Amino acid sequence: MNETLPPKTCSIDRLITKEAEVAKVLAGEKTACRRNGRYADIGETMEFHGKSLTVTNVYQQSLGELTDQDANKEGHPTVESYKESILSIHPGMPWLPHMKVWVHEFQITE
């Protein structure tokens, strides 16, 4: 599937900014990040403490499609845990099953 993606709405350096999330990435516990906008292109990289994060896939998904496996990629054991984390960061944000988010999957390389 090689569809054309719309323009980015933000830069990759804003994809993962919280130190707790960076730590999960570096520990291999987080391999995906969901955002309201598109922050990166496939193949784009960013640096964390001497390691490179390379984006391997970018696609849209509705919140209602999230599985526990998706939550695991975000560094959470369950969808409910991920949902609680997101809503604690964004107070007042509705969690709507039909709401679409951009999924950025990545891997760490030396």
Helices and strands as residue ranges (DSSP letters): G 12-14, H 19-26, E 32-35, E 45-48, E 51-62, G 63-65, H 68-73, H 79-89, E 100-109
